[in-house]
Amino acid sequence: MISSIFTGTGVDVVVEKLLDNWNAKAEPILGLNELQCMTDTACEKNLILASIVEKEVPGLEDQKIVAGILLKRLTIGMYLDLDSTICYVKEASDTLSTAGCYPLTPLDFKIDSPYNTYSYKGLPPTPIGNPGISAISAVENPESSSYWYYLSDPKTKKTIFAKTLGEQNANRRIYLGF
């Protein structure tokens, strides 16, 4: 576990603590240390996907299902269509409002960025955040399901899954109001 980092702590100490934390938590799951993972394409892709899963849904069981859904979409070349990647672009941009990501507007989905998974197929070029252990575990052990879609109920934060686009659109009307 990473210990506290205080103001004035040297960069070398911070980096050492972060690497120790990786070695204690992520290496046992991935089977690679941080340097090996940075040069291993599969590990790098899994960390990008885990960063998305981390932002998309809470809880290991839902994360496993979502990881399975996203891997299926990637396999067939389907757009990932992820709000979390739009939020990443909005939050990282100096030219857009950073007062918060939601609600997303129709213009947000037109942002030209390789992180816009509504416009670009495949994974974004880098992680969109720091994945937790449960998200990394979910990507390493995804759950196969008949689902292709999901959304989060904004009131309960419960993940609502759908097998078809028709079901997803109905869920969007019910839970998101559009």
ChimeraX attribute file (.defattr): number of C-alpha atoms within 10 A of each C-alpha:
attribute: neighborCount
match mode: 1-to-1
recipient: residues
	/A:1	11
	/A:2	13
	/A:3	9
	/A:4	9
	/A:5	11
	/A:6	8
	/A:7	6
	/A:8	6
	/A:9	10
	/A:10	10
	/A:11	9
	/A:12	9
	/A:13	11
	/A:14	16
	/A:15	11
	/A:16	12
	/A:17	17
	/A:18	16
	/A:19	17
	/A:20	17
	/A:21	15
	/A:22	18
	/A:23	17
	/A:24	14
	/A:25	14
	/A:26	20
	/A:27	16
	/A:28	11
	/A:29	14
	/A:30	16
	/A:31	12
	/A:32	16
	/A:33	16
	/A:34	18
	/A:35	9
	/A:36	13
	/A:37	18
	/A:38	14
	/A:39	10
	/A:40	12
	/A:41	11
	/A:42	11
	/A:43	18
	/A:44	17
	/A:45	19
	/A:46	22
	/A:47	26
	/A:48	23
	/A:49	24
	/A:50	28
	/A:51	23
	/A:52	28
	/A:53	31
	/A:54	25
	/A:55	21
	/A:56	21
	/A:57	22
	/A:58	16
	/A:59	14
	/A:60	18
	/A:61	15
	/A:62	22
	/A:63	28
	/A:64	25
	/A:65	25
	/A:66	30
	/A:67	29
	/A:68	23
	/A:69	23
	/A:70	25
	/A:71	20
	/A:72	17
	/A:73	18
	/A:74	15
	/A:75	10
	/A:76	8
	/A:77	11
	/A:78	16
	/A:79	17
	/A:80	23
	/A:81	19
	/A:82	19
	/A:83	20
	/A:84	22
	/A:85	26
	/A:86	23
	/A:87	23
	/A:88	18
	/A:89	21
	/A:90	20
	/A:91	16
	/A:92	13
	/A:93	11
	/A:94	9
	/A:95	8
	/A:96	11
	/A:97	11
	/A:98	13
	/A:99	8
	/A:100	10
	/A:101	17
	/A:102	8
	/A:103	8
	/A:104	13
	/A:105	9
	/A:106	8
	/A:107	7
	/A:108	17
	/A:109	17
	/A:110	12
	/A:111	15
	/A:112	12
	/A:113	14
	/A:114	17
	/A:115	24
	/A:116	27
	/A:117	21
	/A:118	21
	/A:119	16
	/A:120	16
	/A:121	17
	/A:122	21
	/A:123	21
	/A:124	19
	/A:125	11
	/A:126	14
	/A:127	20
	/A:128	24
	/A:129	17
	/A:130	14
	/A:131	20
	/A:132	17
	/A:133	15
	/A:134	18
	/A:135	32
	/A:136	26
	/A:137	20
	/A:138	26
	/A:139	25
	/A:140	18
	/A:141	15
	/A:142	22
	/A:143	17
	/A:144	14
	/A:145	13
	/A:146	12
	/A:147	16
	/A:148	18
	/A:149	21
	/A:150	23
	/A:151	21
	/A:152	18
	/A:153	15
	/A:154	10
	/A:155	8
	/A:156	8
	/A:157	11
	/A:158	14
	/A:159	18
	/A:160	15
	/A:161	20
	/A:162	18
	/A:163	13
	/A:164	14
	/A:165	12
	/A:166	10
	/A:167	14
	/A:168	19
	/A:169	15
	/A:170	15
	/A:171	21
	/A:172	17
	/A:173	11
	/A:174	11
	/A:175	16
	/A:176	14
	/A:177	8
	/A:178	9
